């Protein structure tokens, strides 16, 4: 018996599947990074974080009287265990969202495209706030600015992709 002939049908992958998967991998990376950050915060619950920060400052040879170090240590004094838990839970929620989007996009699921459009557009106002209210003058391009730019590009691409796919589906069903 010979093997059945290979199926060389004209069925092609939809346009943009590689880029969808790249966006999916990007979302997976963000989800993993946020999970790691959340776990790190939970580890800090049982640690004297001011002491830890001072030890790191010594390892990095930061002078004890450094104004920035003192400001940082003063802010750390106001961080409670409850603050750490709340921040960790928020990171885990965002992580779950990014991991869900990433898996869905890598599997080319239409619901993941819609979810990513909605969540990405929904997060843009927070990123604008971060960029304008937390950015220090004269520091050049900031992480919030880069994050905003990447998410705006992703949102625009996905809106166009979803719109095209929806209109192609509508045209195919009306024929």
C-alpha positions as CSV (number, residue, x, y, z in Angstrom):
1,X,0.0,0.0,0.0
2,X,1.2,3.4,-0.8
3,X,0.7,6.6,1.2
4,X,-2.3,8.7,0.2
5,X,-1.5,11.6,-2.0
6,X,-0.6,14.9,-0.3
7,X,-3.4,17.4,-0.1
8,X,-2.3,20.3,-2.2
9,X,-5.6,22.2,-2.0
10,X,-5.7,25.9,-2.6
11,X,-6.6,26.5,1.1
12,X,-4.2,29.2,2.2
13,X,-3.6,30.8,5.6
14,X,-5.3,34.1,6.0
15,X,-3.2,37.2,5.5
16,X,-1.3,38.4,8.5
17,X,-1.0,35.1,10.4
18,X,2.7,35.5,11.0
19,X,2.3,39.0,12.5
20,X,-0.6,37.8,14.7
21,X,1.6,35.1,16.0
22,X,4.4,37.6,16.6
23,X,2.0,39.8,18.6
24,X,0.9,36.6,20.4
25,X,4.5,35.8,21.4
26,X,4.9,39.4,22.6
27,X,1.8,39.1,24.7
28,X,3.0,35.8,26.1
29,X,6.3,37.4,27.0
30,X,4.5,40.2,28.8
31,X,2.4,37.7,30.7
32,X,5.4,35.7,31.8
33,X,7.2,38.9,32.9
34,X,4.2,40.0,34.9
35,X,3.9,36.6,36.5
36,X,7.6,36.8,37.5
37,X,7.1,40.3,38.9
38,X,4.1,39.3,40.9
39,X,5.9,36.3,42.4
40,X,8.8,38.6,43.2
41,X,6.5,40.9,45.1
42,X,5.0,38.0,47.0
43,X,8.5,37.0,48.1
44,X,9.1,40.5,49.5
45,X,6.2,40.2,52.0
46,X,8.4,38.4,54.5
47,X,11.5,40.6,53.9
48,X,12.5,43.9,55.3
49,X,12.5,45.7,52.0
50,X,14.2,48.9,53.3
51,X,17.1,46.7,54.5
52,X,17.1,44.8,51.2
53,X,17.3,48.1,49.3
54,X,20.1,49.4,51.5
55,X,22.1,46.2,50.9
56,X,21.6,46.5,47.1
57,X,22.7,50.1,47.3
58,X,25.9,49.0,49.1
59,X,26.5,46.3,46.5
60,X,26.0,48.9,43.7
61,X,28.3,51.3,45.5
62,X,25.7,54.0,45.9
63,X,26.7,56.5,48.5
64,X,24.6,56.3,51.7
65,X,23.8,60.0,51.6
66,X,22.6,60.0,48.0
67,X,19.4,62.1,47.7
68,X,17.7,59.6,45.2
69,X,18.5,56.7,47.5
70,X,17.1,58.5,50.5
71,X,13.9,59.4,48.6
72,X,13.6,55.8,47.4
73,X,14.1,54.5,51.0
74,X,11.5,57.0,52.3
75,X,9.0,55.7,49.8
76,X,9.7,52.1,50.7
77,X,8.9,52.9,54.3
78,X,5.3,53.5,53.3
79,X,4.9,50.2,51.5
80,X,2.9,47.7,53.5
81,X,2.4,44.0,53.2
82,X,-1.1,44.7,52.0
83,X,0.3,47.0,49.2
84,X,2.6,44.2,48.1
85,X,-0.3,41.7,47.9
86,X,-2.6,44.1,46.1
87,X,0.1,44.9,43.5
88,X,0.9,41.2,43.1
89,X,-2.7,40.3,42.5
90,X,-3.0,43.2,39.9
91,X,0.1,41.8,38.2
92,X,-1.4,38.3,38.1
93,X,-4.7,39.6,36.7
94,X,-2.8,41.5,33.9
95,X,-0.6,38.4,33.4
96,X,-3.7,36.2,32.9
97,X,-5.1,38.6,30.4
98,X,-1.8,38.8,28.4
99,X,-1.3,35.0,28.5
100,X,-4.9,34.4,27.3
101,X,-4.4,36.9,24.5
102,X,-1.0,35.4,23.6
103,X,-2.2,31.8,23.5
104,X,-5.3,32.8,21.5
105,X,-3.4,34.8,19.0
106,X,-0.7,32.1,18.5
107,X,-3.6,29.7,17.8
108,X,-5.2,32.3,15.4
109,X,-8.5,32.4,17.3
110,X,-10.8,35.3,16.2
111,X,-12.0,35.9,19.8
112,X,-8.3,36.6,20.8
113,X,-8.1,39.2,18.1
114,X,-11.2,40.9,19.5
115,X,-10.0,40.5,23.1
116,X,-6.6,42.0,22.2
117,X,-8.2,45.0,20.3
118,X,-10.5,45.7,23.3
119,X,-7.9,45.3,26.0
120,X,-5.1,47.1,24.1
121,X,-7.3,50.1,23.3
122,X,-8.6,50.1,26.9
123,X,-5.1,50.3,28.3
124,X,-4.0,53.2,26.1
125,X,-5.5,55.9,28.4
126,X,-3.5,54.5,31.3
127,X,-0.3,54.5,29.3
128,X,-0.9,58.1,28.2
129,X,-1.4,59.0,31.9
130,X,1.8,57.2,32.8
131,X,3.7,58.9,30.0
132,X,2.6,62.4,30.9
133,X,2.4,62.2,34.7
134,X,5.3,60.0,35.6
135,X,7.8,60.9,33.0
136,X,10.9,62.9,34.3
137,X,11.9,65.9,32.2
138,X,15.0,65.5,30.0
139,X,15.2,61.8,30.2
140,X,14.7,61.1,26.5
141,X,12.4,58.4,25.4
142,X,10.7,56.7,28.3
143,X,9.4,53.1,28.8
144,X,5.8,54.3,29.0
145,X,6.2,56.2,25.6
146,X,7.6,53.0,24.0
147,X,4.9,50.9,25.5
148,X,2.3,53.4,24.3
149,X,3.7,53.4,20.8
150,X,3.9,49.6,20.5
151,X,0.3,49.2,21.8
152,X,-1.1,51.8,19.5
153,X,0.6,50.1,16.5
154,X,-0.8,46.7,17.7
155,X,-4.3,48.1,18.2
156,X,-4.3,49.8,14.7
157,X,-3.0,46.6,13.0
158,X,-5.6,44.4,14.8
159,X,-8.5,46.8,14.1
160,X,-7.6,46.8,10.4
161,X,-7.0,43.0,10.4
162,X,-10.3,42.2,12.2
163,X,-12.2,44.7,10.0
164,X,-10.8,43.1,6.8
165,X,-11.5,39.6,8.0
166,X,-15.1,40.5,8.9
167,X,-15.7,42.2,5.6
168,X,-14.2,39.3,3.6
169,X,-16.4,36.9,5.6
170,X,-19.4,39.1,4.9
171,X,-18.6,39.3,1.2
172,X,-18.1,35.5,1.0
173,X,-21.4,34.7,2.7
174,X,-23.3,37.2,0.5
175,X,-22.0,35.7,-2.8
